Amino acid sequence: MVQAMINISEDTNQVLNIVKARFNLKDKSEAIEKVVLDYGEDILEPELRPEFIQRIKRIEKEGKFKTFKSIEELRKDIENA
């Protein structure tokens, strides 16, 4: 675990206290970690590569997918495979 001394504003301190209380965390370090990890998922979510999107569109256009009108129809197809 890495330790760091940081300077934060009063507003930030209040937000951390709210996060700490809302999620029943032990200390502000856990609150900071929660906020950073939750926010990090949003900004670090990898985007799909354009080649992959084109490949999926091509597969959809070629009709390699089957559609079923009911679960029974799907079940029959799976059992007869």
Residue pairs with C-beta under 8 A, 6 or more apart in sequence:
8 16
13 28
15 35
16 28
16 31
16 32
16 35
17 28
17 31
19 25
19 31
19 34
19 35
20 27
20 28
20 30
20 31
23 31
23 34
25 31
25 34
59 65
66 77
68 74
68 77
